[in-house]
Amino acid sequence: MVDTLLVERILSDIQMCVQDLREVRNISWEEYSHDKRIRRFVERTLHIAVEAMIDVAQHVIADEKWREPANYRDAFAVLAEEGAVGKAHLEQYQKMAAFRNLIVHYYEKIDDEVVFGIFQRNLEDFELFVKDISQFLSKQSL
């Protein structure tokens, strides 16, 4: 059985990251590209949000005793296979895991335009994940 309180706390962390990013979302590309502190804030906050998604995935998979994922991208595939997240959303979640790997392992190759694009256009993907997992938890508690 999933530790609902733990997962809900992590989902709340994701929502807080999204809120923090929304508070600065109106910055222009010009501001973003010229201010290292803003870039680092956005990169790190996106990173924290993705790490939290991965934590949720790993907790749910372990608690439900589903198959062990081969990597972070596969963790989202396991969630989709088991119906914890929508299969239609799988590609978005897997792209987030790939983004996390880029930030963590290839930070010297980070493309500021790509990060800015994610920041401007993909925050809703985090909210979609929170919704998917919240619905899964609701079904579990019935």
OpenMM code with the backbone's topology and positions (N, CA, C; nanometers):
from openmm import Vec3, app, unit

residues = "MET VAL ASP THR LEU LEU VAL GLU ARG ILE LEU SER ASP ILE GLN MET CYS VAL GLN ASP LEU ARG GLU VAL ARG ASN ILE SER TRP GLU GLU TYR SER HIS ASP LYS ARG ILE ARG ARG PHE VAL GLU ARG THR LEU HIS ILE ALA VAL GLU ALA MET ILE ASP VAL ALA GLN HIS VAL ILE ALA ASP GLU LYS TRP ARG GLU PRO ALA ASN TYR ARG ASP ALA PHE ALA VAL LEU ALA GLU GLU GLY ALA VAL GLY LYS ALA HIS LEU GLU GLN TYR GLN LYS MET ALA ALA PHE ARG ASN LEU ILE VAL HIS TYR TYR GLU LYS ILE ASP ASP GLU VAL VAL PHE GLY ILE PHE GLN ARG ASN LEU GLU ASP PHE GLU LEU PHE VAL LYS ASP ILE SER GLN PHE LEU SER LYS GLN SER LEU".split()
positions = [
    Vec3(0.0842, -0.1182, 0.0000),
    Vec3(0.0000, 0.0000, 0.0000),
    Vec3(0.0888, 0.1248, 0.0000),
    Vec3(0.0513, 0.2203, -0.0796),
    Vec3(0.1290, 0.3433, -0.0939),
    Vec3(0.1182, 0.4283, 0.0327),
    Vec3(0.2304, 0.4837, 0.0745),
    Vec3(0.2334, 0.5776, 0.1869),
    Vec3(0.1777, 0.7105, 0.1355),
    Vec3(0.0472, 0.7255, 0.1480),
    Vec3(-0.0234, 0.8401, 0.0913),
    Vec3(0.0274, 0.9729, 0.1456),
    Vec3(0.0518, 0.9797, 0.2749),
    Vec3(0.0981, 1.1059, 0.3334),
    Vec3(0.2326, 1.1488, 0.2761),
    Vec3(0.3226, 1.0543, 0.2615),
    Vec3(0.4537, 1.0847, 0.2049),
    Vec3(0.4402, 1.1334, 0.0606),
    Vec3(0.3637, 1.0601, -0.0186),
    Vec3(0.3476, 1.0966, -0.1594),
    Vec3(0.2790, 1.2326, -0.1715),
    Vec3(0.1780, 1.2571, -0.0907),
    Vec3(0.1097, 1.3869, -0.0953),
    Vec3(0.2041, 1.5012, -0.0567),
    Vec3(0.2943, 1.4767, 0.0367),
    Vec3(0.3920, 1.5794, 0.0744),
    Vec3(0.4849, 1.6103, -0.0429),
    Vec3(0.5275, 1.5064, -0.1126),
    Vec3(0.6160, 1.5276, -0.2274),
    Vec3(0.5403, 1.5980, -0.3401),
    Vec3(0.4147, 1.5600, -0.3611),
    Vec3(0.3333, 1.6285, -0.4625),
    Vec3(0.3191, 1.7766, -0.4284),
    Vec3(0.3059, 1.8061, -0.3006),
    Vec3(0.2988, 1.9455, -0.2559),
    Vec3(0.4289, 2.0193, -0.2877),
    Vec3(0.5415, 1.9515, -0.2721),
    Vec3(0.6708, 2.0112, -0.3076),
    Vec3(0.6749, 2.0462, -0.4569),
    Vec3(0.6214, 1.9573, -0.5401),
    Vec3(0.6161, 1.9838, -0.6844),
    Vec3(0.5321, 2.1085, -0.7102),
    Vec3(0.4174, 2.1154, -0.6460),
    Vec3(0.3297, 2.2312, -0.6648),
    Vec3(0.3978, 2.3604, -0.6195),
    Vec3(0.4744, 2.3540, -0.5123),
    Vec3(0.5463, 2.4733, -0.4650),
    Vec3(0.6531, 2.5160, -0.5661),
    Vec3(0.7205, 2.4201, -0.6259),
    Vec3(0.8193, 2.4528, -0.7293),
    Vec3(0.7517, 2.5225, -0.8472),
    Vec3(0.6389, 2.4680, -0.8901),
    Vec3(0.5658, 2.5284, -1.0018),
    Vec3(0.5234, 2.6705, -0.9653),
    Vec3(0.4737, 2.6885, -0.8442),
    Vec3(0.4334, 2.8223, -0.7999),
    Vec3(0.5525, 2.9187, -0.8005),
    Vec3(0.6656, 2.8734, -0.7501),
    Vec3(0.7859, 2.9578, -0.7503),
    Vec3(0.8239, 2.9986, -0.8926),
    Vec3(0.8153, 2.9046, -0.9855),
    Vec3(0.8493, 2.9343, -1.1248),
    Vec3(0.7469, 3.0285, -1.1876),
    Vec3(0.6209, 3.0093, -1.1552),
    Vec3(0.5169, 3.0978, -1.2101),
    Vec3(0.5376, 3.2427, -1.1649),
    Vec3(0.5910, 3.2606, -1.0469),
    Vec3(0.6130, 3.3960, -0.9951),
    Vec3(0.7144, 3.4749, -1.0769),
    Vec3(0.8011, 3.4056, -1.1491),
    Vec3(0.8997, 3.4752, -1.2333),
    Vec3(0.8797, 3.4450, -1.3817),
    Vec3(0.7680, 3.3848, -1.4162),
    Vec3(0.7447, 3.3396, -1.5531),
    Vec3(0.7352, 3.4539, -1.6538),
    Vec3(0.7071, 3.5735, -1.6075),
    Vec3(0.6901, 3.6853, -1.7003),
    Vec3(0.8224, 3.7484, -1.7441),
    Vec3(0.9342, 3.6916, -1.7037),
    Vec3(1.0618, 3.7486, -1.7478),
    Vec3(1.0821, 3.7207, -1.8963),
    Vec3(1.1508, 3.8104, -1.9597),
    Vec3(1.1769, 3.7965, -2.1030),
    Vec3(1.2997, 3.7087, -2.1261),
    Vec3(1.3145, 3.6646, -2.2505),
    Vec3(1.4341, 3.5897, -2.2882),
    Vec3(1.5588, 3.6752, -2.2632),
    Vec3(1.5472, 3.8025, -2.2927),
    Vec3(1.6594, 3.8950, -2.2729),
    Vec3(1.7044, 3.8947, -2.1266),
    Vec3(1.6086, 3.9076, -2.0347),
    Vec3(1.6415, 3.9063, -1.8916),
    Vec3(1.7007, 3.7715, -1.8514),
    Vec3(1.6358, 3.6652, -1.8963),
    Vec3(1.6789, 3.5298, -1.8612),
    Vec3(1.8220, 3.5050, -1.9091),
    Vec3(1.8469, 3.5369, -2.0334),
    Vec3(1.9773, 3.5036, -2.0922),
    Vec3(2.0920, 3.5872, -2.0351),
    Vec3(2.0601, 3.7017, -1.9746),
    Vec3(2.1654, 3.7887, -1.9222),
    Vec3(2.1817, 3.7840, -1.7703),
    Vec3(2.0970, 3.7076, -1.7029),
    Vec3(2.1037, 3.7038, -1.5563),
    Vec3(2.1292, 3.5605, -1.5088),
    Vec3(2.2531, 3.5342, -1.4725),
    Vec3(2.2920, 3.3987, -1.4310),
    Vec3(2.2117, 3.3510, -1.3105),
    Vec3(2.1797, 3.4410, -1.2190),
    Vec3(2.1031, 3.4005, -1.0998),
    Vec3(1.9631, 3.3518, -1.1368),
    Vec3(1.8996, 3.4194, -1.2302),
    Vec3(1.7669, 3.3751, -1.2747),
    Vec3(1.7785, 3.2402, -1.3437),
    Vec3(1.8783, 3.2259, -1.4307),
    Vec3(1.8958, 3.0978, -1.5010),
    Vec3(1.9165, 2.9846, -1.4013),
    Vec3(2.0019, 3.0068, -1.3022),
    Vec3(2.0294, 2.9021, -1.2034),
    Vec3(1.9055, 2.8714, -1.1195),
    Vec3(1.8295, 2.9745, -1.0847),
    Vec3(1.7059, 2.9538, -1.0095),
    Vec3(1.6088, 2.8667, -1.0893),
    Vec3(1.5900, 2.8991, -1.2158),
    Vec3(1.4972, 2.8230, -1.3001),
    Vec3(1.5473, 2.6801, -1.3176),
    Vec3(1.6746, 2.6638, -1.3513),
    Vec3(1.7307, 2.5296, -1.3700),
    Vec3(1.7147, 2.4451, -1.2438),
    Vec3(1.7522, 2.5013, -1.1311),
    Vec3(1.7482, 2.4251, -1.0060),
    Vec3(1.6053, 2.3942, -0.9636),
    Vec3(1.5142, 2.4874, -0.9817),
    Vec3(1.3760, 2.4630, -0.9418),
    Vec3(1.3123, 2.3575, -1.0317),
    Vec3(1.3403, 2.3631, -1.1619),
    Vec3(1.2929, 2.2569, -1.2516),
    Vec3(1.3532, 2.1226, -1.2103),
    Vec3(1.4814, 2.1232, -1.1784),
    Vec3(1.5497, 2.0007, -1.1362),
    Vec3(1.4835, 1.9422, -1.0115),
    Vec3(1.4579, 2.0255, -0.9116),
    Vec3(1.3937, 1.9783, -0.7882),
    Vec3(1.2567, 1.9186, -0.8187),
    Vec3(1.1800, 1.9844, -0.9047),
    Vec3(1.0462, 1.9345, -0.9382),
    Vec3(1.0532, 1.7983, -1.0070),
    Vec3(1.1471, 1.7825, -1.0983),
    Vec3(1.1608, 1.6529, -1.1666),
    Vec3(1.2089, 1.5458, -1.0689),
    Vec3(1.3042, 1.5794, -0.9835),
    Vec3(1.3502, 1.4828, -0.8825),
    Vec3(1.2337, 1.4386, -0.7938),
    Vec3(1.1467, 1.5320, -0.7595),
    Vec3(1.0301, 1.4979, -0.6772),
    Vec3(0.9366, 1.4037, -0.7525),
    Vec3(0.9188, 1.4265, -0.8818),
    Vec3(0.8371, 1.3347, -0.9622),
    Vec3(0.8971, 1.1942, -0.9606),
    Vec3(1.0273, 1.1876, -0.9761),
    Vec3(1.0959, 1.0581, -0.9752),
    Vec3(1.0810, 0.9916, -0.8385),
    Vec3(1.0931, 1.0689, -0.7318),
    Vec3(1.0736, 1.0144, -0.5967),
    Vec3(0.9342, 0.9543, -0.5819),
    Vec3(0.8337, 1.0264, -0.6292),
    Vec3(0.6961, 0.9753, -0.6229),
    Vec3(0.6870, 0.8443, -0.6998),
    Vec3(0.7403, 0.8441, -0.8207),
    Vec3(0.7351, 0.7229, -0.9030),
    Vec3(0.8000, 0.6057, -0.8300),
    Vec3(0.9168, 0.6274, -0.7734),
    Vec3(0.9874, 0.5193, -0.7052),
    Vec3(0.9130, 0.4716, -0.5807),
    Vec3(0.8549, 0.5639, -0.5054),
    Vec3(0.7780, 0.5244, -0.3863),
    Vec3(0.6565, 0.4410, -0.4253),
    Vec3(0.5827, 0.4872, -0.5245),
    Vec3(0.4624, 0.4145, -0.5665),
    Vec3(0.5002, 0.2764, -0.6180),
    Vec3(0.6016, 0.2695, -0.7024),
    Vec3(0.6443, 0.1412, -0.7591),
    Vec3(0.6873, 0.0447, -0.6489),
    Vec3(0.7678, 0.0921, -0.5555),
    Vec3(0.8154, 0.0053, -0.4467),
    Vec3(0.7005, -0.0379, -0.3563),
    Vec3(0.6156, 0.0568, -0.3184),
    Vec3(0.5056, 0.0244, -0.2274),
    Vec3(0.4052, -0.0718, -0.2899),
    Vec3(0.3856, -0.0597, -0.4205),
    Vec3(0.2910, -0.1476, -0.4904),
    Vec3(0.3566, -0.2782, -0.5365),
    Vec3(0.4885, -0.2866, -0.5203),
    Vec3(0.5647, -0.4057, -0.5611),
    Vec3(0.5509, -0.4351, -0.7114),
    Vec3(0.5536, -0.3284, -0.7894),
    Vec3(0.5510, -0.3425, -0.9339),
    Vec3(0.6923, -0.3712, -0.9823),
    Vec3(0.7058, -0.4000, -1.1112),
    Vec3(0.8378, -0.4350, -1.1644),
    Vec3(0.9367, -0.3212, -1.1423),
    Vec3(1.0610, -0.3595, -1.1210),
    Vec3(1.1658, -0.2604, -1.0966),
    Vec3(1.2025, -0.1907, -1.2275),
    Vec3(1.1985, -0.0582, -1.2292),
    Vec3(1.2329, 0.0134, -1.3527),
    Vec3(1.3832, 0.0072, -1.3804),
    Vec3(1.4173, 0.0089, -1.5081),
    Vec3(1.5577, 0.0050, -1.5490),
    Vec3(1.6273, 0.1386, -1.5260),
    Vec3(1.5512, 0.2469, -1.5312),
    Vec3(1.6069, 0.3818, -1.5144),
    Vec3(1.4924, 0.4775, -1.4832),
    Vec3(1.5239, 0.6054, -1.4739),
    Vec3(1.4208, 0.7029, -1.4377),
    Vec3(1.3118, 0.7132, -1.5438),
    Vec3(1.3511, 0.7117, -1.6705),
    Vec3(1.2498, 0.7160, -1.7777),
    Vec3(1.1562, 0.5961, -1.7658),
    Vec3(1.2135, 0.4819, -1.7377),
    Vec3(1.1345, 0.3597, -1.7271),
    Vec3(1.0418, 0.3620, -1.6059),
    Vec3(1.0781, 0.4359, -1.5027),
    Vec3(0.9904, 0.4460, -1.3850),
    Vec3(0.8546, 0.5020, -1.4255),
    Vec3(0.8544, 0.5998, -1.5147),
    Vec3(0.7274, 0.6557, -1.5605),
    Vec3(0.6529, 0.5560, -1.6491),
    Vec3(0.7274, 0.4736, -1.7236),
    Vec3(0.6640, 0.3687, -1.8038),
    Vec3(0.5934, 0.2683, -1.7134),
    Vec3(0.6566, 0.2326, -1.6021),
    Vec3(0.5940, 0.1404, -1.5064),
    Vec3(0.4646, 0.2016, -1.4531),
    Vec3(0.4690, 0.3285, -1.4165),
    Vec3(0.3468, 0.3945, -1.3675),
    Vec3(0.2363, 0.3897, -1.4725),
    Vec3(0.2715, 0.4122, -1.5980),
    Vec3(0.1717, 0.4086, -1.7054),
    Vec3(0.1195, 0.2669, -1.7278),
    Vec3(0.2091, 0.1685, -1.7265),
    Vec3(0.1677, 0.0285, -1.7437),
    Vec3(0.0662, -0.0131, -1.6382),
    Vec3(0.0860, 0.0357, -1.5179),
    Vec3(0.0010, -0.0042, -1.4053),
    Vec3(-0.1203, 0.0875, -1.3868),
    Vec3(-0.1318, 0.1887, -1.4707),
    Vec3(-0.2474, 0.2768, -1.4648),
    Vec3(-0.2390, 0.3883, -1.3623),
    Vec3(-0.1216, 0.4113, -1.3060),
    Vec3(-0.1067, 0.5186, -1.2069),
    Vec3(-0.0989, 0.6559, -1.2731),
    Vec3(-0.0525, 0.6607, -1.3968),
    Vec3(-0.0536, 0.7840, -1.4764),
    Vec3(-0.1093, 0.7494, -1.6138),
    Vec3(-0.1599, 0.8512, -1.6811),
    Vec3(-0.2161, 0.8291, -1.8137),
    Vec3(-0.1092, 0.7935, -1.9158),
    Vec3(-0.1367, 0.6925, -1.9974),
    Vec3(-0.0405, 0.6542, -2.1016),
    Vec3(-0.0178, 0.7682, -2.1999),
    Vec3(-0.1194, 0.8524, -2.2165),
    Vec3(-0.1064, 0.9672, -2.3067),
    Vec3(-0.0048, 1.0687, -2.2551),
    Vec3(0.0255, 1.0628, -2.1257),
    Vec3(0.1181, 1.1587, -2.0643),
    Vec3(0.2602, 1.1033, -2.0520),
    Vec3(0.2769, 0.9767, -2.0834),
    Vec3(0.4047, 0.9092, -2.0603),
    Vec3(0.5219, 0.9800, -2.1273),
    Vec3(0.5064, 1.0167, -2.2527),
    Vec3(0.6179, 1.0796, -2.3247),
    Vec3(0.6620, 1.2094, -2.2564),
    Vec3(0.5662, 1.2885, -2.2087),
    Vec3(0.6012, 1.4132, -2.1397),
    Vec3(0.6843, 1.3837, -2.0150),
    Vec3(0.6414, 1.2849, -1.9378),
    Vec3(0.7119, 1.2521, -1.8138),
    Vec3(0.8513, 1.1968, -1.8431),
    Vec3(0.8622, 1.1171, -1.9476),
    Vec3(0.9930, 1.0624, -1.9829),
    Vec3(1.0882, 1.1715, -2.0322),
    Vec3(1.0343, 1.2709, -2.1007),
    Vec3(1.1180, 1.3841, -2.1418),
    Vec3(1.1696, 1.4594, -2.0200),
    Vec3(1.0883, 1.4657, -1.9152),
    Vec3(1.1324, 1.5321, -1.7927),
    Vec3(1.2496, 1.4570, -1.7304),
    Vec3(1.2430, 1.3244, -1.7319),
    Vec3(1.3538, 1.2448, -1.6781),
    Vec3(1.4803, 1.2677, -1.7607),
    Vec3(1.4654, 1.2762, -1.8923),
    Vec3(1.5809, 1.3027, -1.9787),
    Vec3(1.6385, 1.4412, -1.9498),
    Vec3(1.5505, 1.5384, -1.9260),
    Vec3(1.5943, 1.6738, -1.8911),
    Vec3(1.6722, 1.6714, -1.7601),
    Vec3(1.6234, 1.5964, -1.6637),
    Vec3(1.6925, 1.5829, -1.5344),
    Vec3(1.8333, 1.5282, -1.5553),
    Vec3(1.8446, 1.4255, -1.6378),
    Vec3(1.9758, 1.3657, -1.6635),
    Vec3(2.0705, 1.4657, -1.7293),
    Vec3(2.0175, 1.5475, -1.8183),
    Vec3(2.0985, 1.6500, -1.8833),
    Vec3(2.1516, 1.7493, -1.7803),
    Vec3(2.0646, 1.7972, -1.6939),
    Vec3(2.1053, 1.8965, -1.5934),
    Vec3(2.2075, 1.8377, -1.4957),
    Vec3(2.1869, 1.7130, -1.4565),
    Vec3(2.2734, 1.6521, -1.3555),
    Vec3(2.4073, 1.6066, -1.4138),
    Vec3(2.4037, 1.5446, -1.5303),
    Vec3(2.5245, 1.4811, -1.5829),
    Vec3(2.5965, 1.5602, -1.6919),
    Vec3(2.5242, 1.6479, -1.7601),
    Vec3(2.5838, 1.7214, -1.8725),
    Vec3(2.5599, 1.8711, -1.8574),
    Vec3(2.5733, 1.9187, -1.7342),
    Vec3(2.5420, 2.0578, -1.7029),
    Vec3(2.6204, 2.1573, -1.7872),
    Vec3(2.7388, 2.1173, -1.8335),
    Vec3(2.8188, 2.2084, -1.9156),
    Vec3(2.7594, 2.2248, -2.0553),
    Vec3(2.6662, 2.1362, -2.0908),
    Vec3(2.6048, 2.1413, -2.2235),
    Vec3(2.4612, 2.1933, -2.2191),
    Vec3(2.4210, 2.2492, -2.1074),
    Vec3(2.2838, 2.2977, -2.0954),
    Vec3(2.2604, 2.4095, -2.1962),
    Vec3(2.1544, 2.3946, -2.2723),
    Vec3(2.1144, 2.4948, -2.3705),
    Vec3(2.0130, 2.5870, -2.3030),
    Vec3(2.0519, 2.7111, -2.2805),
    Vec3(1.9644, 2.8045, -2.2102),
    Vec3(1.8307, 2.8232, -2.2814),
    Vec3(1.8300, 2.8170, -2.4127),
    Vec3(1.7044, 2.8323, -2.4868),
    Vec3(1.6099, 2.7161, -2.4591),
    Vec3(1.6642, 2.5966, -2.4478),
    Vec3(1.5813, 2.4795, -2.4173),
    Vec3(1.5217, 2.4928, -2.2776),
    Vec3(1.6042, 2.5289, -2.1814),
    Vec3(1.5554, 2.5447, -2.0436),
    Vec3(1.4494, 2.6539, -2.0381),
    Vec3(1.4734, 2.7648, -2.1045),
    Vec3(1.3769, 2.8745, -2.1058),
    Vec3(1.2452, 2.8282, -2.1684),
    Vec3(1.2540, 2.7495, -2.2743),
    Vec3(1.1332, 2.6972, -2.3386),
    Vec3(1.0539, 2.6069, -2.2458),
    Vec3(1.1221, 2.5201, -2.1744),
    Vec3(1.0549, 2.4324, -2.0777),
    Vec3(0.9891, 2.5168, -1.9696),
    Vec3(1.0618, 2.6133, -1.9197),
    Vec3(1.0130, 2.7043, -1.8162),
    Vec3(0.8883, 2.7798, -1.8629),
    Vec3(0.8876, 2.8221, -1.9870),
    Vec3(0.7748, 2.9007, -2.0379),
    Vec3(0.6560, 2.8153, -2.0820),
    Vec3(0.6817, 2.6926, -2.1297),
    Vec3(0.5743, 2.6159, -2.1934),
    Vec3(0.5349, 2.4848, -2.1260),
    Vec3(0.6106, 2.4380, -2.0286),
    Vec3(0.5845, 2.3028, -1.9798),
    Vec3(0.5558, 2.2904, -1.8311),
    Vec3(0.5304, 2.3978, -1.7628),
    Vec3(0.5004, 2.3869, -1.6197),
    Vec3(0.3725, 2.3074, -1.5958),
    Vec3(0.2816, 2.3121, -1.6915),
    Vec3(0.1564, 2.2382, -1.6779),
    Vec3(0.1797, 2.0876, -1.6722),
    Vec3(0.2907, 2.0412, -1.7284),
    Vec3(0.3211, 1.8977, -1.7232),
    Vec3(0.3394, 1.8507, -1.5789),
    Vec3(0.3962, 1.9356, -1.4955),
    Vec3(0.4112, 1.9010, -1.3540),
    Vec3(0.2741, 1.8903, -1.2878),
    Vec3(0.1870, 1.9842, -1.3198),
    Vec3(0.0519, 1.9827, -1.2629),
    Vec3(-0.0259, 1.8604, -1.3106),
    Vec3(-0.0019, 1.8204, -1.4340),
    Vec3(-0.0656, 1.7008, -1.4884),
    Vec3(-0.0212, 1.5768, -1.4110),
    Vec3(0.1070, 1.5697, -1.3795),
    Vec3(0.1586, 1.4572, -1.3014),
    Vec3(0.0951, 1.4550, -1.1627),
    Vec3(0.0878, 1.5700, -1.0980),
    Vec3(0.0253, 1.5785, -0.9654),
    Vec3(-0.1191, 1.5300, -0.9737),
    Vec3(-0.1896, 1.5714, -1.0770),
    Vec3(-0.3295, 1.5296, -1.0945),
    Vec3(-0.3389, 1.3787, -1.1167),
    Vec3(-0.2538, 1.3252, -1.2048),
    Vec3(-0.2543, 1.1803, -1.2309),
    Vec3(-0.2327, 1.1012, -1.1019),
    Vec3(-0.1308, 1.1372, -1.0270),
    Vec3(-0.0985, 1.0623, -0.9050),
    Vec3(-0.2060, 1.0828, -0.7991),
    Vec3(-0.2588, 1.2030, -0.7878),
    Vec3(-0.3660, 1.2283, -0.6904),
    Vec3(-0.4882, 1.1428, -0.7213),
    Vec3(-0.5214, 1.1303, -0.8495),
    Vec3(-0.6343, 1.0445, -0.8883),
    Vec3(-0.6048, 0.8984, -0.8557),
    Vec3(-0.4823, 0.8562, -0.8803),
    Vec3(-0.4428, 0.7195, -0.8462),
    Vec3(-0.4576, 0.6956, -0.6962),
    Vec3(-0.4104, 0.7899, -0.6154),
    Vec3(-0.4205, 0.7753, -0.4697),
    Vec3(-0.5663, 0.7710, -0.4244),
    Vec3(-0.6505, 0.8504, -0.4877),
    Vec3(-0.7934, 0.8502, -0.4527),
    Vec3(-0.8555, 0.7138, -0.4793),
    Vec3(-0.8199, 0.6532, -0.5911),
    Vec3(-0.8715, 0.5195, -0.6241),
    Vec3(-0.8203, 0.4156, -0.5248),
    Vec3(-0.6961, 0.4334, -0.4801),
    Vec3(-0.6365, 0.3392, -0.3855),
    Vec3(-0.7074, 0.3414, -0.2507),
    Vec3(-0.7593, 0.4575, -0.2134),
    Vec3(-0.8192, 0.4705, -0.0801),
    Vec3(-0.9639, 0.4234, -0.0752),
    Vec3(-1.0193, 0.3840, -0.1879),
    Vec3(-1.1591, 0.3359, -0.1894),
    Vec3(-1.1722, 0.1972, -0.1305),
] * unit.nanometer
topology = app.Topology()
chain = topology.addChain("A")
for resn in residues:
    res = topology.addResidue(resn, chain)
    for name in ("N", "CA", "C"):
        topology.addAtom(name, app.Element.getBySymbol(name[0]), res)
